[in-house]
């Protein structure tokens, strides 16, 4: 099991203003593809992360927090894969493959956005920025994978677009434990409050849900 990195920040979600939960590349379709297939290595613990990720999606919806799904997709000809084969990864996320589809348990709702991307960052060449502006997003909450690839590059682009970003460190997984940990350290270098845990964010969502039910104005955690 991954040991969360220590943080000197108070133990809360540090969510300011309008949050959006961004679900990055939780793919696998019907679940018939084993982790690591498709040319992408992945560290252990996927079975433990899945229930946390699902609980976060459900809680965000209950709290009225927008959920945006990100899906990496490439043409079978690989004409759109660019330099992604220059590293460790082989051909992956091929359009039409079951394993390229979003994990079946995510079940995006008709009103939710599914943003397809051709590069590691969810911002690069996609409509994500338009979607986030529509939601008036201020804090992005990232879950999914890989920590050292798509999470990291999406985080960096979000940071450079001046969003506050929170990465739920026990709801993301890397290509290896070492790469996962190194990326979390790099992320916290850019935003000191970036690393949070599932329990912190679920508590925030619960507070938002209770506030909505009572008719009170939600109070963002700062």
C-alpha positions, -999 to 999 in steps of 0.1 A, spaced: 0 0 0 13 35 -9 23 56 21 11 92 17 38 118 17 40 139 49 26 174 47 31 203 71 -3 218 60 -34 214 81 -53 182 74 -81 195 53 -89 196 16 -77 233 12 -104 238 -14 -111 274 -24 -140 286 -44 -157 265 -71 -142 230 -72 -142 205 -101 -133 169 -98 -112 159 -128 -111 121 -134 -79 114 -154 -77 83 -176 -95 58 -154 -99 35 -184 -103 -2 -189 -138 -6 -203 -154 -39 -191 -123 -47 -170 -112 -76 -191 -78 -60 -197 -52 -67 -170 -32 -37 -155 -1 -32 -176 -16 -43 -209 -15 -18 -237 21 -10 -233 17 10 -201 34 -2 -168 14 5 -136 23 1 -100 3 -22 -77 -27 -12 -56 -52 -6 -84 -79 -27 -67 -76 -6 -35 -77 27 -54 -108 19 -74 -133 20 -45 -118 53 -33 -121 68 -68 -157 56 -71 -166 70 -37 -151 104 -47 -171 105 -79 -203 96 -60 -196 121 -33 -188 149 -57 -221 144 -75 -240 143 -42 -224 176 -32 -232 192 -66 -195 194 -75 -190 191 -113 -172 159 -125 -152 160 -157 -138 128 -172 -106 126 -193 -100 98 -218 -68 93 -238 -75 79 -272 -53 73 -303 -62 62 -338 -52 26 -348 -28 40 -373 -10 59 -345 -9 89 -367 -19 110 -336 4 95 -310 33 118 -316 64 112 -295 46 90 -269 64 59 -282 99 74 -277 98 64 -240 88 32 -221 52 30 -234 42 9 -264 11 15 -284 -18 23 -260 -53 37 -257 -63 26 -292 -97 38 -304 -121 9 -306 -103 -13 -280 -123 -22 -249 -95 -12 -226 -95 23 -240 -131 30 -229 -137 46 -195 -140 21 -167 -175 7 -169 -183 16 -133 -177 54 -139 -209 58 -159 -207 95 -169 -240 112 -168 -255 129 -199 -248 163 -185 -212 155 -176 -183 162 -200 -160 135 -213 -129 152 -227 -108 131 -252 -71 139 -254 -42 129 -277 -14 139 -254 -5 134 -217 -19 167 -205 -57 170 -204 -53 207 -214 -32 202 -246 -53 205 -277 -86 198 -259 -117 217 -248 -110 213 -211 -103 250 -205 -136 259 -221 -154 234 -198 -136 247 -167 -145 283 -175 -181 273 -180 -181 258 -144 -162 289 -131 -136 265 -117 -111 277 -91 -98 245 -75 -93 213 -96 -92 180 -78 -73 153 -97 -77 115 -94 -67 87 -117 -34 80 -134 -6 79 -141 8 100 -114 41 105 -132 26 111 -166 -9 123 -172 -16 135 -137 17 153 -135 14 170 -169 -22 180 -163 -13 193 -129 15 215 -143 -7 229 -171 -34 236 -145 -9 253 -123 3 275 -152 -33 284 -159 -35 297 -123 -58 270 -109 -54 258 -74 -49 220 -78 -54 192 -53 -41 157 -61 -57 130 -40 -25 110 -34 -42 78 -24 -65 79 -54 -38 82 -81 -13 55 -92 20 58 -111 40 36 -135 60 25 -104 60 33 -67 93 52 -72 79 73 -101 46 79 -82 64 92 -51 88 114 -71 59 130 -90 40 138 -58 71 155 -45 74 175 -77 38 185 -75 40 196 -39 70 217 -49 48 238 -71 18 240 -48 25 234 -11 -11 224 -3 -15 202 -34 -14 168 -18 -46 156 0 -61 123 9 -94 107 0 -107 111 36 -100 149 35 -119 154 3 -148 131 12 -152 152 44 -153 184 23 -179 169 0 -200 158 29 -199 193 43 -210 207 10 -239 181 7 -251 190 42 -250 227 35 -270 223 3 -296 202 21 -300 228 48 -301 257 24 -270 274 38 -243 288 17 -213 264 15 -182 276 32 -151 268 12 -122 252 31 -91 274 29 
